[in-house]
């Protein structure tokens, strides 16, 4: 079912104000906590795995600890100019997103030319940490 078209008098200024960078980053943090709790509820296959979330000022990290291995993390940060960045410990993986109110009136994260829902962005950021174990 397609969304109904926006009315001619759509209140885009109010919609964009509600789509603020601090609000979206806080929602991202809360959703990541939920993702971590859901992942922790799935029994590990081969190793003792633990996930934690740590929060700082303008940033937070998801840490994966596996018995006998150096912990891995994915780090989310909000820059002063409103850019959300995500990177792993050695910066081999990185995402950069800005906030946009799209033509359908929806608040989205913009990564390159793609407009993503929060869950899509979280999947891109956390899927490897949650489901791919490194060998050393």
N, CA, C and O atoms as CSV, one atom per row, in Angstrom:
chain,resi,resn,atom,element,x,y,z
A,1,UNK,N,N,0.838,-1.176,0.000
A,1,UNK,CA,C,0.000,0.000,0.000
A,1,UNK,C,C,0.885,1.242,0.000
A,1,UNK,O,O,1.743,1.391,0.870
A,2,UNK,N,N,0.690,2.109,-0.942
A,2,UNK,CA,C,1.489,3.320,-1.072
A,2,UNK,C,C,1.015,4.372,-0.073
A,2,UNK,O,O,-0.162,4.443,0.281
A,3,UNK,N,N,1.977,5.189,0.369
A,3,UNK,CA,C,1.621,6.288,1.249
A,3,UNK,C,C,0.794,7.313,0.481
A,3,UNK,O,O,0.993,7.525,-0.715
A,4,UNK,N,N,-0.139,7.944,1.196
A,4,UNK,CA,C,-0.934,9.006,0.585
A,4,UNK,C,C,-0.021,10.194,0.306
A,4,UNK,O,O,0.900,10.459,1.077
A,5,UNK,N,N,-0.266,10.913,-0.789
A,5,UNK,CA,C,0.567,12.085,-1.081
A,5,UNK,C,C,0.406,13.131,0.022
A,5,UNK,O,O,-0.638,13.232,0.668
A,6,UNK,N,N,1.449,13.884,0.209
A,6,UNK,CA,C,1.405,14.934,1.222
A,6,UNK,C,C,0.455,16.042,0.768
A,6,UNK,O,O,0.349,16.329,-0.424
A,7,UNK,N,N,-0.232,16.658,1.727
A,7,UNK,CA,C,-1.112,17.765,1.344
A,7,UNK,C,C,-0.298,18.962,0.876
A,7,UNK,O,O,0.875,19.094,1.227
A,8,UNK,N,N,-0.902,19.816,0.103
A,8,UNK,CA,C,-0.261,21.023,-0.411
A,8,UNK,C,C,0.279,21.874,0.728
A,8,UNK,O,O,1.310,22.532,0.581
A,9,UNK,N,N,-0.404,21.864,1.847
A,9,UNK,CA,C,0.010,22.703,2.971
A,9,UNK,C,C,0.811,21.912,4.015
A,9,UNK,O,O,0.759,22.226,5.204
A,10,UNK,N,N,1.537,20.903,3.579
A,10,UNK,CA,C,2.370,20.099,4.477
A,10,UNK,C,C,3.280,21.019,5.289
A,10,UNK,O,O,3.918,21.909,4.727
A,11,UNK,N,N,3.344,20.816,6.578
A,11,UNK,CA,C,4.104,21.659,7.504
A,11,UNK,C,C,5.555,21.167,7.558
A,11,UNK,O,O,5.989,20.577,8.547
A,12,UNK,N,N,6.283,21.422,6.486
A,12,UNK,CA,C,7.629,20.887,6.362
A,12,UNK,C,C,8.591,21.471,7.400
A,12,UNK,O,O,9.515,20.783,7.834
A,13,UNK,N,N,8.389,22.729,7.801
A,13,UNK,CA,C,9.290,23.340,8.774
A,13,UNK,C,C,9.170,22.610,10.121
A,13,UNK,O,O,10.180,22.305,10.756
A,14,UNK,N,N,7.949,22.336,10.545
A,14,UNK,CA,C,7.743,21.594,11.798
A,14,UNK,C,C,8.282,20.171,11.672
A,14,UNK,O,O,8.912,19.653,12.594
A,15,UNK,N,N,8.031,19.547,10.526
A,15,UNK,CA,C,8.515,18.177,10.318
A,15,UNK,C,C,10.040,18.137,10.354
A,15,UNK,O,O,10.623,17.224,10.940
A,16,UNK,N,N,10.685,19.114,9.734
A,16,UNK,CA,C,12.158,19.150,9.725
A,16,UNK,C,C,12.701,19.450,11.118
A,16,UNK,O,O,13.744,18.919,11.499
A,17,UNK,N,N,12.011,20.288,11.878
A,17,UNK,CA,C,12.443,20.580,13.246
A,17,UNK,C,C,12.398,19.318,14.102
A,17,UNK,O,O,13.266,19.115,14.951
A,18,UNK,N,N,11.404,18.478,13.888
A,18,UNK,CA,C,11.311,17.214,14.630
A,18,UNK,C,C,12.351,16.204,14.141
A,18,UNK,O,O,12.639,15.223,14.827
A,19,UNK,N,N,12.901,16.440,12.982
A,19,UNK,CA,C,13.925,15.580,12.385
A,19,UNK,C,C,15.305,16.190,12.666
A,19,UNK,O,O,16.140,16.295,11.768
A,20,UNK,N,N,15.529,16.584,13.911
A,20,UNK,CA,C,16.789,17.239,14.257
A,20,UNK,C,C,17.884,16.198,14.500
A,20,UNK,O,O,17.605,15.054,14.861
A,21,UNK,N,N,19.101,16.609,14.299
A,21,UNK,CA,C,20.238,15.709,14.462
A,21,UNK,C,C,20.313,15.155,15.889
A,21,UNK,O,O,20.473,13.945,16.044
A,22,UNK,N,N,20.204,15.981,16.937
A,22,UNK,CA,C,20.270,15.409,18.293
A,22,UNK,C,C,19.158,14.395,18.567
A,22,UNK,O,O,19.402,13.368,19.200
A,23,UNK,N,N,17.939,14.674,18.095
A,23,UNK,CA,C,16.841,13.733,18.310
A,23,UNK,C,C,17.078,12.430,17.565
A,23,UNK,O,O,16.843,11.355,18.116
A,24,UNK,N,N,17.533,12.505,16.341
A,24,UNK,CA,C,17.785,11.296,15.548
A,24,UNK,C,C,18.931,10.497,16.165
A,24,UNK,O,O,18.864,9.269,16.216
A,25,UNK,N,N,19.980,11.172,16.635
A,25,UNK,CA,C,21.106,10.466,17.244
A,25,UNK,C,C,20.681,9.779,18.542
A,25,UNK,O,O,21.121,8.665,18.826
A,26,UNK,N,N,19.835,10.431,19.322
A,26,UNK,CA,C,19.332,9.813,20.554
A,26,UNK,C,C,18.451,8.608,20.233
A,26,UNK,O,O,18.523,7.585,20.915
A,27,UNK,N,N,17.618,8.726,19.195
A,27,UNK,CA,C,16.781,7.592,18.778
A,27,UNK,C,C,17.662,6.445,18.277
A,27,UNK,O,O,17.391,5.277,18.554
A,28,UNK,N,N,18.709,6.789,17.541
A,28,UNK,CA,C,19.657,5.784,17.065
A,28,UNK,C,C,20.274,5.038,18.261
A,28,UNK,O,O,20.357,3.810,18.252
A,29,UNK,N,N,20.699,5.775,19.275
A,29,UNK,CA,C,21.272,5.168,20.483
A,29,UNK,C,C,20.262,4.227,21.147
A,29,UNK,O,O,20.606,3.092,21.476
A,30,UNK,N,N,19.035,4.679,21.345
A,30,UNK,CA,C,18.010,3.846,21.987
A,30,UNK,C,C,17.715,2.589,21.168
A,30,UNK,O,O,17.534,1.506,21.724
A,31,UNK,N,N,17.668,2.743,19.857
A,31,UNK,CA,C,17.415,1.592,18.985
A,31,UNK,C,C,18.586,0.608,19.004
A,31,UNK,O,O,18.377,-0.604,18.946
A,32,UNK,N,N,19.811,1.118,19.083
A,32,UNK,CA,C,20.976,0.246,19.161
A,32,UNK,C,C,20.943,-0.563,20.466
A,32,UNK,O,O,21.280,-1.747,20.472
A,33,UNK,N,N,20.541,0.070,21.553
A,33,UNK,CA,C,20.404,-0.667,22.813
A,33,UNK,C,C,19.420,-1.816,22.637
A,33,UNK,O,O,19.680,-2.930,23.092
A,34,UNK,N,N,18.300,-1.558,21.985
A,34,UNK,CA,C,17.317,-2.622,21.720
A,34,UNK,C,C,17.906,-3.714,20.837
A,34,UNK,O,O,17.684,-4.901,21.079
A,35,UNK,N,N,18.656,-3.314,19.812
A,35,UNK,CA,C,19.303,-4.305,18.937
A,35,UNK,C,C,20.266,-5.180,19.730
A,35,UNK,O,O,20.298,-6.395,19.541
A,36,UNK,N,N,21.047,-4.574,20.613
A,36,UNK,CA,C,22.013,-5.327,21.412
A,36,UNK,C,C,21.284,-6.299,22.329
A,36,UNK,O,O,21.693,-7.452,22.458
A,37,UNK,N,N,20.219,-5.851,22.960
A,37,UNK,CA,C,19.452,-6.743,23.840
A,37,UNK,C,C,18.868,-7.916,23.048
A,37,UNK,O,O,18.870,-9.053,23.521
A,38,UNK,N,N,18.370,-7.634,21.844
A,38,UNK,CA,C,17.837,-8.713,21.007
A,38,UNK,C,C,18.940,-9.681,20.610
A,38,UNK,O,O,18.741,-10.895,20.642
A,39,UNK,N,N,20.109,-9.152,20.234
A,39,UNK,CA,C,21.227,-10.020,19.833
A,39,UNK,C,C,21.698,-10.873,21.005
A,39,UNK,O,O,22.033,-12.044,20.824
A,40,UNK,N,N,21.725,-10.295,22.203
A,40,UNK,CA,C,22.139,-11.041,23.390
A,40,UNK,C,C,21.177,-12.185,23.712
A,40,UNK,O,O,21.567,-13.163,24.350
A,41,UNK,N,N,19.932,-12.068,23.277
A,41,UNK,CA,C,18.947,-13.117,23.548
A,41,UNK,C,C,19.098,-14.320,22.616
A,41,UNK,O,O,18.487,-15.364,22.843
A,42,UNK,N,N,19.911,-14.173,21.569
A,42,UNK,CA,C,20.139,-15.264,20.622
A,42,UNK,C,C,21.341,-16.066,21.117
A,42,UNK,O,O,22.427,-15.506,21.267
A,43,UNK,N,N,21.173,-17.351,21.371
A,43,UNK,CA,C,22.291,-18.140,21.901
A,43,UNK,C,C,23.469,-18.177,20.932
A,43,UNK,O,O,23.279,-18.309,19.722
A,44,UNK,N,N,24.702,-18.060,21.471
A,44,UNK,CA,C,25.880,-18.146,20.593
A,44,UNK,C,C,26.053,-19.560,20.064
A,44,UNK,O,O,25.674,-20.531,20.720
A,45,UNK,N,N,26.629,-19.667,18.872
A,45,UNK,CA,C,26.827,-20.985,18.255
A,45,UNK,C,C,28.089,-21.665,18.736
A,45,UNK,O,O,28.048,-22.814,19.177
A,46,UNK,N,N,29.219,-20.961,18.656
A,46,UNK,CA,C,30.491,-21.618,18.924
A,46,UNK,C,C,31.323,-20.990,20.028
A,46,UNK,O,O,32.306,-21.591,20.462
A,47,UNK,N,N,30.968,-19.816,20.491
A,47,UNK,CA,C,31.840,-19.114,21.429
A,47,UNK,C,C,31.013,-18.383,22.476
A,47,UNK,O,O,29.837,-18.082,22.274
A,48,UNK,N,N,31.656,-18.110,23.581
A,48,UNK,CA,C,31.054,-17.296,24.629
A,48,UNK,C,C,31.137,-15.839,24.187
A,48,UNK,O,O,32.227,-15.269,24.156
A,49,UNK,N,N,29.998,-15.223,23.842
A,49,UNK,CA,C,29.960,-13.865,23.302
A,49,UNK,C,C,29.163,-12.966,24.239
A,49,UNK,O,O,28.112,-13.352,24.749
A,50,UNK,N,N,29.681,-11.767,24.454
A,50,UNK,CA,C,28.949,-10.782,25.232
A,50,UNK,C,C,28.991,-9.439,24.504
A,50,UNK,O,O,30.022,-9.062,23.948
A,51,UNK,N,N,27.880,-8.728,24.510
A,51,UNK,CA,C,27.770,-7.414,23.890
A,51,UNK,C,C,27.411,-6.390,24.946
A,51,UNK,O,O,26.573,-6.650,25.809
A,52,UNK,N,N,28.046,-5.220,24.883
A,52,UNK,CA,C,27.710,-4.125,25.774
A,52,UNK,C,C,27.674,-2.828,24.978
A,52,UNK,O,O,28.267,-2.719,23.905
A,53,UNK,N,N,26.966,-1.848,25.528
A,53,UNK,CA,C,26.912,-0.513,24.930
A,53,UNK,C,C,27.490,0.460,25.951
A,53,UNK,O,O,27.100,0.453,27.119
A,54,UNK,N,N,28.410,1.286,25.508
A,54,UNK,CA,C,28.961,2.331,26.363
A,54,UNK,C,C,28.662,3.679,25.717
A,54,UNK,O,O,28.725,3.822,24.496
A,55,UNK,N,N,28.336,4.662,26.551
A,55,UNK,CA,C,27.955,5.971,26.025
A,55,UNK,C,C,28.870,7.050,26.561
A,55,UNK,O,O,29.186,7.079,27.750
A,56,UNK,N,N,29.291,7.932,25.679
A,56,UNK,CA,C,30.066,9.104,26.052
A,56,UNK,C,C,29.302,10.346,25.657
A,56,UNK,O,O,28.104,10.287,25.379
A,57,UNK,N,N,29.977,11.444,25.632
A,57,UNK,CA,C,29.344,12.703,25.217
A,57,UNK,C,C,29.434,12.826,23.695
A,57,UNK,O,O,30.517,13.020,23.142
A,58,UNK,N,N,28.293,12.711,23.030
A,58,UNK,CA,C,28.266,12.792,21.577
A,58,UNK,C,C,28.726,11.535,20.875
A,58,UNK,O,O,29.010,11.563,19.677
A,59,UNK,N,N,28.807,10.416,21.610
A,59,UNK,CA,C,29.222,9.166,20.978
A,59,UNK,C,C,28.754,7.987,21.824
A,59,UNK,O,O,28.402,8.133,22.995
A,60,UNK,N,N,28.761,6.833,21.201
A,60,UNK,CA,C,28.518,5.584,21.908
A,60,UNK,C,C,29.141,4.450,21.116
A,60,UNK,O,O,29.396,4.574,19.918
A,61,UNK,N,N,29.381,3.344,21.803
A,61,UNK,CA,C,30.034,2.196,21.175
A,61,UNK,C,C,29.315,0.915,21.546
A,61,UNK,O,O,28.773,0.781,22.643
A,62,UNK,N,N,29.321,-0.019,20.618
A,62,UNK,CA,C,28.863,-1.373,20.884
A,62,UNK,C,C,30.115,-2.241,20.895
A,62,UNK,O,O,30.872,-2.281,19.924
A,63,UNK,N,N,30.316,-2.932,22.007
A,63,UNK,CA,C,31.520,-3.743,22.185
A,63,UNK,C,C,31.122,-5.217,22.205
A,63,UNK,O,O,30.170,-5.612,22.878
A,64,UNK,N,N,31.872,-6.020,21.451
A,64,UNK,CA,C,31.684,-7.472,21.437
A,64,UNK,C,C,32.909,-8.112,22.084
A,64,UNK,O,O,34.044,-7.891,21.662
A,65,UNK,N,N,32.654,-8.899,23.106
A,65,UNK,CA,C,33.738,-9.621,23.765
A,65,UNK,C,C,33.512,-11.116,23.565
A,65,UNK,O,O,32.434,-11.646,23.837
A,66,UNK,N,N,34.552,-11.774,23.085
A,66,UNK,CA,C,34.531,-13.221,22.894
A,66,UNK,C,C,35.677,-13.782,23.721
A,66,UNK,O,O,36.809,-13.304,23.650
A,67,UNK,N,N,35.362,-14.800,24.503
A,67,UNK,CA,C,36.356,-15.406,25.383
A,67,UNK,C,C,37.631,-15.729,24.607
A,67,UNK,O,O,37.590,-16.457,23.615
A,68,UNK,N,N,38.756,-15.192,25.055
A,68,UNK,CA,C,40.046,-15.492,24.449
A,68,UNK,C,C,40.454,-14.575,23.307
A,68,UNK,O,O,41.555,-14.718,22.776
A,69,UNK,N,N,39.598,-13.639,22.915
A,69,UNK,CA,C,39.921,-12.737,21.805
A,69,UNK,C,C,39.904,-11.280,22.272
A,69,UNK,O,O,39.262,-10.944,23.267
A,70,UNK,N,N,40.609,-10.436,21.552
A,70,UNK,CA,C,40.583,-8.998,21.822
A,70,UNK,C,C,39.187,-8.481,21.460
A,70,UNK,O,O,38.657,-8.834,20.406
A,71,UNK,N,N,38.585,-7.651,22.317
A,71,UNK,CA,C,37.235,-7.133,22.017
A,71,UNK,C,C,37.206,-6.333,20.715
A,71,UNK,O,O,38.186,-5.690,20.342
A,72,UNK,N,N,36.078,-6.387,20.042
A,72,UNK,CA,C,35.807,-5.580,18.852
A,72,UNK,C,C,34.742,-4.568,19.209
A,72,UNK,O,O,33.945,-4.791,20.120
A,73,UNK,N,N,34.725,-3.446,18.485
A,73,UNK,CA,C,33.647,-2.488,18.720
A,73,UNK,C,C,33.285,-1.757,17.444
A,73,UNK,O,O,34.064,-1.671,16.495
A,74,UNK,N,N,32.068,-1.235,17.462
A,74,UNK,CA,C,31.588,-0.319,16.433
A,74,UNK,C,C,31.252,0.964,17.180
A,74,UNK,O,O,30.532,0.951,18.178
A,75,UNK,N,N,31.789,2.070,16.677
A,75,UNK,CA,C,31.713,3.349,17.372
A,75,UNK,C,C,30.893,4.346,16.569
A,75,UNK,O,O,31.155,4.582,15.390
A,76,UNK,N,N,29.902,4.924,17.222
A,76,UNK,CA,C,29.018,5.919,16.622
A,76,UNK,C,C,29.377,7.277,17.215
A,76,UNK,O,O,29.554,7.391,18.427
A,77,UNK,N,N,29.486,8.305,16.382
A,77,UNK,CA,C,29.803,9.638,16.886
A,77,UNK,C,C,29.003,10.691,16.131
A,77,UNK,O,O,28.675,10.531,14.955
A,78,UNK,N,N,28.705,11.758,16.834
A,78,UNK,CA,C,27.990,12.896,16.263
A,78,UNK,C,C,28.943,14.077,16.258
A,78,UNK,O,O,29.411,14.514,17.309
A,79,UNK,N,N,29.230,14.592,15.064
A,79,UNK,CA,C,30.152,15.720,14.971
A,79,UNK,C,C,29.420,17.034,15.242
A,79,UNK,O,O,28.190,17.087,15.246
A,80,UNK,N,N,30.185,18.071,15.463
A,80,UNK,CA,C,29.591,19.391,15.729
A,80,UNK,C,C,28.817,19.926,14.539
A,80,UNK,O,O,27.902,20.731,14.707
A,81,UNK,N,N,29.170,19.490,13.339
A,81,UNK,CA,C,28.450,19.966,12.160
A,81,UNK,C,C,27.299,19.043,11.761
A,81,UNK,O,O,26.788,19.134,10.645
A,82,UNK,N,N,26.889,18.150,12.675
A,82,UNK,CA,C,25.690,17.355,12.451
A,82,UNK,C,C,25.863,16.111,11.608
A,82,UNK,O,O,24.888,15.593,11.063
A,83,UNK,N,N,27.070,15.630,11.492
A,83,UNK,CA,C,27.332,14.414,10.722
A,83,UNK,C,C,27.480,13.247,11.691
A,83,UNK,O,O,28.191,13.343,12.691
A,84,UNK,N,N,26.810,12.157,11.388
A,84,UNK,CA,C,26.932,10.938,12.178
A,84,UNK,C,C,27.951,10.039,11.481
A,84,UNK,O,O,27.830,9.743,10.292
A,85,UNK,N,N,28.949,9.616,12.239
A,85,UNK,CA,C,29.948,8.704,11.687
A,85,UNK,C,C,29.939,7.404,12.481
A,85,UNK,O,O,29.643,7.381,13.675
A,86,UNK,N,N,30.266,6.341,11.791
A,86,UNK,CA,C,30.368,5.020,12.397
A,86,UNK,C,C,31.667,4.415,11.886
A,86,UNK,O,O,31.961,4.459,10.692
A,87,UNK,N,N,32.444,3.847,12.812
A,87,UNK,CA,C,33.671,3.160,12.392
A,87,UNK,C,C,33.982,2.036,13.358
A,87,UNK,O,O,33.514,2.024,14.496
A,88,UNK,N,N,34.783,1.087,12.881
A,88,UNK,CA,C,35.221,0.008,13.746
A,88,UNK,C,C,36.552,0.398,14.379
A,88,UNK,O,O,37.057,1.496,14.146
A,89,UNK,N,N,37.112,-0.492,15.170
A,89,UNK,CA,C,38.323,-0.179,15.932
A,89,UNK,C,C,39.501,0.265,15.070
A,89,UNK,O,O,40.233,1.183,15.442
A,90,UNK,N,N,39.685,-0.377,13.929
A,90,UNK,CA,C,40.848,-0.039,13.103
A,90,UNK,C,C,40.484,0.811,11.881
A,90,UNK,O,O,41.278,0.947,10.951
A,91,UNK,N,N,39.287,1.374,11.895
A,91,UNK,CA,C,38.815,2.256,10.819
A,91,UNK,C,C,38.786,1.602,9.448
A,91,UNK,O,O,38.870,2.297,8.436
A,92,UNK,N,N,38.667,0.263,9.390
A,92,UNK,CA,C,38.541,-0.391,8.092
A,92,UNK,C,C,37.113,-0.312,7.583
A,92,UNK,O,O,36.866,-0.489,6.390
A,93,UNK,N,N,36.171,-0.046,8.481
A,93,UNK,CA,C,34.765,0.087,8.115
A,93,UNK,C,C,34.298,1.451,8.584
A,93,UNK,O,O,34.505,1.822,9.740
A,94,UNK,N,N,33.666,2.199,7.686
A,94,UNK,CA,C,33.193,3.513,8.081
A,94,UNK,C,C,31.937,3.885,7.309
A,94,UNK,O,O,31.820,3.636,6.110
A,95,UNK,N,N,31.006,4.487,8.031
A,95,UNK,CA,C,29.790,5.048,7.450
A,95,UNK,C,C,29.705,6.514,7.849
A,95,UNK,O,O,30.112,6.893,8.947
A,96,UNK,N,N,29.181,7.322,6.964
A,96,UNK,CA,C,28.942,8.725,7.276
A,96,UNK,C,C,27.533,9.058,6.826
A,96,UNK,O,O,27.140,8.750,5.700
A,97,UNK,N,N,26.773,9.693,7.714
A,97,UNK,CA,C,25.384,10.003,7.404
A,97,UNK,C,C,25.035,11.420,7.817
A,97,UNK,O,O,25.576,11.959,8.783
A,98,UNK,N,N,24.126,12.005,7.069
A,98,UNK,CA,C,23.511,13.269,7.442
A,98,UNK,C,C,22.013,13.032,7.573
A,98,UNK,O,O,21.507,11.983,7.173
A,99,UNK,N,N,21.315,13.993,8.126
A,99,UNK,CA,C,19.872,13.895,8.322
A,99,UNK,C,C,19.174,14.633,7.179
A,99,UNK,O,O,19.613,15.698,6.745
A,100,UNK,N,N,18.085,14.045,6.706
A,100,UNK,CA,C,17.307,14.713,5.670
A,100,UNK,C,C,15.820,14.467,5.886
A,100,UNK,O,O,15.418,13.434,6.422
A,101,UNK,N,N,15.029,15.413,5.469
A,101,UNK,CA,C,13.582,15.243,5.380
A,101,UNK,C,C,13.313,15.029,3.899
A,101,UNK,O,O,13.475,15.946,3.096
A,102,UNK,N,N,12.898,13.808,3.534
A,102,UNK,CA,C,12.772,13.508,2.102
A,102,UNK,C,C,11.478,14.063,1.507
A,102,UNK,O,O,10.672,14.670,2.213
A,103,UNK,N,N,11.292,13.855,0.235
A,103,UNK,CA,C,10.124,14.394,-0.473
A,103,UNK,C,C,8.808,13.751,-0.059
A,103,UNK,O,O,7.739,14.253,-0.405
A,104,UNK,N,N,8.875,12.639,0.684
A,104,UNK,CA,C,7.672,12.014,1.232
A,104,UNK,C,C,7.388,12.500,2.649
A,104,UNK,O,O,6.468,12.012,3.304
A,105,UNK,N,N,8.190,13.474,3.126
A,105,UNK,CA,C,7.996,14.028,4.455
A,105,UNK,C,C,8.517,13.143,5.567
A,105,UNK,O,O,8.114,13.296,6.720
A,106,UNK,N,N,9.413,12.214,5.237
A,106,UNK,CA,C,9.943,11.279,6.221
A,106,UNK,C,C,11.375,11.659,6.597
A,106,UNK,O,O,12.169,12.056,5.744
A,107,UNK,N,N,11.683,11.533,7.866
A,107,UNK,CA,C,13.025,11.793,8.376
A,107,UNK,C,C,13.895,10.575,8.057
A,107,UNK,O,O,13.549,9.450,8.418
A,108,UNK,N,N,15.009,10.800,7.388
A,108,UNK,CA,C,15.887,9.707,6.972
A,108,UNK,C,C,17.344,10.064,7.210
A,108,UNK,O,O,17.706,11.233,7.344
A,109,UNK,N,N,18.163,9.038,7.257
A,109,UNK,CA,C,19.609,9.205,7.256
A,109,UNK,C,C,20.076,9.093,5.813
A,109,UNK,O,O,19.683,8.176,5.092
A,110,UNK,N,N,20.908,10.022,5.403
A,110,UNK,CA,C,21.404,10.015,4.030
A,110,UNK,C,C,22.857,9.553,4.041
A,110,UNK,O,O,23.727,10.197,4.626
A,111,UNK,N,N,23.100,8.421,3.380
A,111,UNK,CA,C,24.438,7.845,3.244
A,111,UNK,C,C,24.735,7.831,1.752
A,111,UNK,O,O,24.129,7.072,0.995
A,112,UNK,N,N,25.665,8.669,1.338
A,112,UNK,CA,C,25.897,8.826,-0.092
A,112,UNK,C,C,24.623,9.346,-0.733
A,112,UNK,O,O,24.094,10.377,-0.319
A,113,UNK,N,N,24.124,8.636,-1.744
A,113,UNK,CA,C,22.870,9.014,-2.396
A,113,UNK,C,C,21.660,8.269,-1.857
A,113,UNK,O,O,20.537,8.489,-2.310
A,114,UNK,N,N,21.887,7.383,-0.885
A,114,UNK,CA,C,20.810,6.554,-0.349
A,114,UNK,C,C,20.167,7.193,0.876
A,114,UNK,O,O,20.856,7.711,1.756
A,115,UNK,N,N,18.844,7.149,0.919
A,115,UNK,CA,C,18.087,7.570,2.094
A,115,UNK,C,C,17.683,6.321,2.852
A,115,UNK,O,O,16.984,5.460,2.317
A,116,UNK,N,N,18.125,6.223,4.105
A,116,UNK,CA,C,17.920,5.006,4.890
A,116,UNK,C,C,17.037,5.264,6.104
A,116,UNK,O,O,17.095,6.327,6.721
A,117,UNK,N,N,16.219,4.267,6.433
A,117,UNK,CA,C,15.526,4.250,7.714
A,117,UNK,C,C,16.581,3.940,8.782
A,117,UNK,O,O,17.659,3.434,8.470
A,118,UNK,N,N,16.264,4.245,10.023
A,118,UNK,CA,C,17.218,3.964,11.101
A,118,UNK,C,C,17.605,2.495,11.162
A,118,UNK,O,O,18.775,2.174,11.370
A,119,UNK,N,N,16.628,1.587,10.981
A,119,UNK,CA,C,16.966,0.158,11.076
A,119,UNK,C,C,17.943,-0.249,9.985
A,119,UNK,O,O,18.801,-1.099,10.222
A,120,UNK,N,N,17.836,0.340,8.782
A,120,UNK,CA,C,18.759,0.001,7.697
A,120,UNK,C,C,20.177,0.476,8.030
A,120,UNK,O,O,21.154,-0.228,7.775
A,121,UNK,N,N,20.272,1.665,8.595
A,121,UNK,CA,C,21.564,2.209,8.997
A,121,UNK,C,C,22.186,1.357,10.100
A,121,UNK,O,O,23.379,1.058,10.062
A,122,UNK,N,N,21.378,0.969,11.077
A,122,UNK,CA,C,21.874,0.127,12.162
A,122,UNK,C,C,22.339,-1.231,11.638
A,122,UNK,O,O,23.361,-1.753,12.083
A,123,UNK,N,N,21.601,-1.793,10.708
A,123,UNK,CA,C,22.019,-3.075,10.121
A,123,UNK,C,C,23.374,-2.926,9.437
A,123,UNK,O,O,24.256,-3.767,9.610
A,124,UNK,N,N,23.539,-1.861,8.664
A,124,UNK,CA,C,24.820,-1.640,7.989
A,124,UNK,C,C,25.961,-1.497,9.003
A,124,UNK,O,O,27.069,-1.981,8.775
A,125,UNK,N,N,25.677,-0.833,10.115
A,125,UNK,CA,C,26.711,-0.578,11.114
A,125,UNK,C,C,27.033,-1.808,11.958
A,125,UNK,O,O,28.195,-2.026,12.302
A,126,UNK,N,N,26.037,-2.609,12.295
A,126,UNK,CA,C,26.208,-3.649,13.314
A,126,UNK,C,C,26.191,-5.088,12.813
A,126,UNK,O,O,26.565,-5.991,13.561
A,127,UNK,N,N,25.778,-5.330,11.594
A,127,UNK,CA,C,25.608,-6.708,11.128
A,127,UNK,C,C,26.883,-7.536,11.258
A,127,UNK,O,O,26.836,-8.667,11.743
A,128,UNK,N,N,27.995,-7.001,10.842
A,128,UNK,CA,C,29.257,-7.753,10.920
A,128,UNK,C,C,29.633,-8.027,12.382
A,128,UNK,O,O,30.045,-9.138,12.716
A,129,UNK,N,N,29.495,-7.033,13.242
A,129,UNK,CA,C,29.827,-7.218,14.655
A,129,UNK,C,C,28.929,-8.276,15.291
A,129,UNK,O,O,29.394,-9.079,16.099
A,130,UNK,N,N,27.661,-8.281,14.934
A,130,UNK,CA,C,26.707,-9.212,15.523
A,130,UNK,C,C,26.840,-10.642,15.006
A,130,UNK,O,O,26.596,-11.592,15.749
A,131,UNK,N,N,27.225,-10.804,13.734
A,131,UNK,CA,C,27.097,-12.123,13.116
A,131,UNK,C,C,28.340,-12.691,12.466
A,131,UNK,O,O,28.320,-13.846,12.041
A,132,UNK,N,N,29.421,-11.933,12.369
A,132,UNK,CA,C,30.648,-12.446,11.758
A,132,UNK,C,C,31.734,-12.442,12.808
A,132,UNK,O,O,32.161,-11.385,13.275
A,133,UNK,N,N,32.178,-13.627,13.177
A,133,UNK,CA,C,33.245,-13.741,14.179
A,133,UNK,C,C,34.594,-13.776,13.479
A,133,UNK,O,O,34.779,-14.464,12.476
A,134,UNK,N,N,35.517,-13.028,14.027
A,134,UNK,CA,C,36.864,-13.069,13.445
A,134,UNK,C,C,37.617,-14.261,13.996
A,134,UNK,O,O,37.249,-14.815,15.031
A,135,UNK,N,N,38.653,-14.646,13.315
A,135,UNK,CA,C,39.360,-15.866,13.684
A,135,UNK,C,C,40.524,-15.626,14.633
A,135,UNK,O,O,41.064,-16.590,15.174
A,136,UNK,N,N,40.933,-14.389,14.857
A,136,UNK,CA,C,42.067,-14.168,15.774
A,136,UNK,C,C,41.808,-13.005,16.693
A,136,UNK,O,O,42.651,-12.678,17.528
